[in-house]
């Protein structure tokens, strides 16, 4: 296991990489993060916001002039800094899943995700809301209410109203209408366009390539396991393209569990579980369901993925120190 001290993240990550890659890995990490930070500064408007405008183009050109690996894959970039250890490269490439890409196909510019997570010295890093993410909702609700915002729940929307090319409100299932200066839709985008937007305004996603999906497993445990940190990545035995190909290149029916993420918030927030206990969530990436699959076929495939993911998680977590019988601690 690779353990990272959240208070000394750069130092503990450098030490872990030195153990995997060999002498000089700490300096390589600094160089890699400097490149990632340059991509973050110049590549965010292009890679994340997907806009090529006057302010963002010069930054992109400047990055190319500085001879950043603009046209390499993220894996190619990582091999420049960490040529010896596939595990070191896998550790620094896992975040590519956030944008639904494989590091073997993702442009190197997406290393900016590592800068966002790891470069604490530059003001970035991971933040966790004490009390869980539902606390974010509660505080947002309180702030909105204090400002006089009316929050309505259980109001089914049947249509987004569009006039002269812009959303002007929504029509509810009971036929009433809510006018709005802006409409924010948090549903799945292709589904929302197909079911809520007028057909003459909806975009067609039939030929679009879907991103990866995920099986989420939650476990309430009656004891705490020291082998688990707040954030954990469990790698597949295959550290090469195999697990990524299973997500993005092979038929969905051939998917097998690969790398997965384990979240154990009690390490930072004791309120997440009773004293002496752990509450963990495991995210196992999967392919998207095949386009055009009927409900019965999609349900059957989903169930098979959930079963395979649970089996893999049980077996692979049991390999961690003092977790051989961890399933005996599951209470829910």
C-alpha positions in Angstrom: 0.0 0.0 0.0 1.1 3.6 -0.7 0.2 5.9 2.2 0.1 9.7 1.7 0.2 12.0 4.7 -2.5 14.7 4.0 -0.4 17.2 6.0 2.8 16.3 4.1 1.3 15.3 0.8 4.2 16.3 -1.5 6.8 14.8 0.8 4.9 11.5 1.3 4.1 11.2 -2.4 7.7 11.9 -3.3 8.9 9.2 -0.8 6.4 6.7 -2.3 7.5 7.4 -5.8 11.2 7.1 -4.8 10.4 3.6 -3.5 8.6 2.7 -6.8 10.7 4.5 -9.4 14.1 4.8 -7.7 16.4 7.6 -6.9 15.5 10.9 -8.5 11.8 10.3 -8.5 11.2 13.3 -6.1 12.9 15.7 -8.5 10.9 14.1 -11.4 7.7 14.7 -9.4 8.5 18.4 -9.0 9.2 18.6 -12.7 6.0 16.8 -13.6 3.9 19.0 -11.3 5.5 22.1 -12.8 4.4 20.9 -16.2 1.0 20.0 -15.0 0.6 23.4 -13.4 1.6 25.1 -16.7 -1.1 23.0 -18.4 -3.6 24.1 -15.7 -2.8 27.7 -16.2 -2.9 27.6 -20.0 -5.0 24.6 -20.8 -8.1 24.9 -18.6 -10.1 27.1 -21.1 -9.3 24.6 -23.9 -9.5 21.2 -22.3 -12.2 21.7 -19.7 -14.2 24.7 -20.8 -13.8 23.7 -24.5 -13.5 27.2 -25.8 -10.9 28.5 -28.3 -11.1 32.2 -27.9 -8.8 35.2 -28.0 -7.8 35.1 -24.3 -7.2 31.3 -24.1 -5.4 30.8 -27.5 -2.2 32.7 -26.6 -1.8 30.7 -23.4 -2.1 27.5 -25.4 0.4 28.7 -27.9 2.7 29.8 -25.1 2.6 26.3 -23.6 3.6 24.9 -27.0 6.5 27.4 -27.3 7.7 26.3 -23.9 7.9 22.8 -25.4 5.4 21.3 -23.1 4.2 17.8 -24.3 1.0 19.4 -25.9 0.5 16.6 -28.5 1.5 13.6 -26.4 -0.7 11.3 -24.5 -0.7 11.5 -20.7 0.9 8.1 -20.5 3.7 9.3 -22.9 4.2 12.3 -20.7 4.4 10.2 -17.5 7.0 7.9 -19.2 9.3 10.9 -19.6 9.4 11.4 -15.9 8.8 7.9 -14.5 10.2 5.4 -17.0 10.8 2.5 -14.6 7.6 2.0 -12.6 4.2 1.2 -14.2 2.6 1.6 -10.7 4.0 5.1 -10.3 2.5 6.0 -13.7 -0.8 4.4 -12.8 -0.9 6.3 -9.5 -0.6 9.6 -11.4 -3.0 8.7 -14.2 -6.0 7.5 -12.3 -7.6 11.0 -12.3 -8.0 10.8 -16.1 -11.2 8.8 -15.3 -12.7 12.0 -13.9 -13.1 13.2 -17.5 -13.9 9.7 -18.9 -10.6 9.1 -20.6 -7.8 6.6 -20.7 -4.3 7.9 -20.0 -3.2 6.1 -23.1 -5.5 8.2 -25.2 -6.0 11.3 -23.1 -3.9 14.3 -24.2 -1.1 15.2 -21.8 -2.9 18.5 -21.0 -5.2 16.5 -18.7 -2.3 16.2 -16.3 -3.8 19.5 -15.1 -6.0 17.3 -12.9 -3.0 16.1 -11.0 -2.0 19.8 -10.4 -5.4 20.5 -9.1 -5.3 17.6 -6.6 -1.7 17.4 -5.6 -0.1 20.9 -5.9 -1.1 22.2 -2.4 1.8 24.7 -2.5 0.2 26.4 -5.5 -3.1 26.8 -3.6 -4.8 23.7 -5.0 -5.6 20.4 -3.3 -8.6 18.3 -2.2 -11.1 19.8 0.2 -13.6 17.7 2.2 -16.7 19.1 3.8 -16.9 18.1 7.5 -20.3 16.5 8.0 -20.3 14.9 4.5 -21.4 16.3 1.2 -25.0 16.6 2.4 -23.7 19.4 4.7 -22.9 21.4 1.5 -26.6 21.0 0.4 -27.8 22.0 3.9 -25.6 25.1 4.0 -26.5 26.1 0.5 -30.2 25.7 1.4 -29.8 27.9 4.5 -27.9 30.5 2.5 -30.5 30.6 -0.3 -33.4 30.8 2.2 -31.7 33.7 4.1 -31.7 35.5 0.7 -35.4 35.0 0.2 -35.1 32.1 -2.4 -38.1 29.9 -2.6 -37.0 26.2 -2.9 -39.6 23.8 -4.3 -39.1 20.1 -4.2 -41.2 17.3 -5.7 -42.1 19.6 -8.7 -41.8 17.3 -11.7 -40.6 19.2 -14.8 -42.1 18.1 -18.1 -40.4 20.6 -20.4 -37.8 23.3 -20.6 -39.4 26.3 -22.4 -37.4 27.8 -25.1 -38.0 31.1 -26.8 -35.9 32.7 -29.6 -33.0 30.3 -28.9 -32.8 30.6 -25.1 -34.4 28.9 -22.1 -37.1 31.1 -20.5 -38.5 28.8 -17.8 -40.0 25.4 -17.3 -43.4 23.8 -17.6 -44.3 21.5 -14.7 -46.2 18.2 -14.9 -49.3 19.8 -13.6 -49.3 22.2 -16.5 -48.2 25.3 -14.5 -45.2 27.3 -15.7 -42.3 28.8 -13.9 -40.6 31.7 -15.7 -36.8 32.1 -15.3 -33.9 34.2 -16.5 -31.8 31.0 -16.6 -32.5 27.3 -16.3 -29.9 24.9 -14.8 -30.5 21.2 -15.6 -28.6 18.7 -13.5 -30.0 15.6 -15.2 -28.0 13.4 -17.6 -27.4 15.7 -20.6 -28.5 13.4 -23.5 -31.6 12.3 -21.6 -32.5 15.9 -20.7 -32.1 17.1 -24.3 -34.2 14.2 -25.6 -37.0 14.4 -23.0 -37.1 18.1 -21.8 -36.0 20.3 -24.7 -38.3 20.9 -27.6 -37.3 18.6 -30.5 -36.5 21.5 -32.8 -34.0 22.8 -30.3 -32.6 19.6 -28.8 -29.1 18.4 -29.8 -28.7 14.9 -31.1 -26.3 12.7 -29.1 -26.9 9.5 -31.0 -23.4 9.5 -32.5 -21.6 10.9 -29.4 -19.3 8.7 -27.5 -20.4 8.1 -23.9 -18.1 8.5 -21.0 -17.4 5.8 -18.4 -19.9 5.0 -15.7 -19.5 3.5 -12.2 -20.7 1.0 -9.7 -20.9 2.6 -6.3 -20.8 0.3 -3.3 -21.3 1.5 0.3 -20.3 -0.4 3.4 -21.0 0.3 7.1 -18.3 -1.5 9.2 -18.3 -2.2 12.9 -14.6 -1.6 13.3 -11.9 0.6 11.8 -9.2 -0.6 9.5 -5.8 1.1 9.7 -5.0 0.0 6.1 -7.5 2.5 4.7 -6.6 6.2 4.4 -9.2 8.8 3.5 -8.5 8.4 -0.2 -7.4 5.0 -1.6 -6.7 3.6 -5.1 -6.6 -0.1 -5.5 -4.9 -1.2 -8.7 -5.6 -4.1 -10.9 -2.8 -6.7 -11.4 -2.5 -5.4 -14.9 -1.0 -1.9 -14.7 -0.9 -1.4 -18.5 -3.6 -0.6 -21.0 -5.8 -3.7 -20.2 -8.1 -2.2 -17.5 -8.5 0.9 -19.5 -9.3 -1.0 -22.7 -11.9 -2.9 -20.8 -13.6 0.4 -20.1 -13.2 2.2 -23.4 -12.4 -0.2 -26.2 -13.9 -3.6 -25.6 -17.6 -4.7 -25.9 -19.5 -3.8 -22.7 -20.3 -7.5 -22.1 -16.6 -8.3 -21.8 -15.9 -5.7 -19.0 -14.0 -6.9 -16.0 -13.3 -4.8 -12.8 -10.0 -2.9 -13.0 -8.6 -0.1 -10.8 -11.1 1.2 -8.2 -11.3 4.0 -5.6 -12.1 3.6 -1.9 -13.3 6.6 0.2 -13.0 6.3 4.0 -14.1 9.8 5.3 -13.8 8.9 9.0 -10.0 9.5 8.6 -10.8 13.2 8.3 -14.3 13.4 9.7 -15.1 11.2 12.8 -18.8 12.1 12.4 -19.0 9.9 9.3 -19.4 6.8 11.5 -19.8 5.8 15.2 -16.6 5.7 17.3 -14.4 2.8 16.3 -16.2 2.2 13.1 -15.7 2.9 9.4 -18.1 3.9 6.6 -16.6 3.4 3.2 -17.7 4.0 -0.4 -16.1 2.1 -3.3 -16.3 3.4 -6.8 -15.6 0.8 -9.5 -15.5 2.3 -13.0 -17.5 0.5 -15.7 -18.3 1.2 -19.4 -21.5 3.0 -20.3 -24.5 0.8 -21.0 -24.7 0.0 -24.7 -26.7 2.5 -26.7 -30.0 1.1 -27.8 -30.1 -1.7 -25.2 -33.6 -2.5 -24.0 -34.5 -2.1 -20.4 -34.3 -5.9 -19.7 -30.9 -6.2 -21.3 -29.6 -3.1 -19.6 -30.9 -4.3 -16.2 -29.3 -7.8 -16.7 -26.0 -6.3 -17.7 -26.1 -3.8 -14.8 -26.7 -6.6 -12.3 -23.8 -8.7 -13.7 -21.5 -5.6 -13.3 -22.6 -5.0 -9.8 -22.0 -8.7 -8.9 -18.6 -8.7 -10.5 -17.6 -5.4 -8.9 -18.7 -6.5 -5.4 -16.8 -9.8 -5.8 -13.6 -8.0 -6.9 -13.8 -5.4 -4.1 -14.3 -8.1 -1.5 -11.4 -10.2 -2.8 -8.9 -7.3 -3.3 -9.6 -5.4 -0.1 -8.9 -8.7 1.7 -5.3 -8.5 0.4 -4.6 -5.4 2.4 -2.9 -5.7 5.8 -5.2 -7.0 8.6 -8.2 -6.9 6.2 -8.3 -10.6 5.3 -11.7 -11.1 7.0 -13.0 -7.5 6.6 -16.4 -8.7 5.3 -17.2 -10.1 8.8 -17.4 -6.4 10.0 -20.1 -5.4 7.5 -23.2 -4.4 9.3 -25.0 -2.7 6.4 
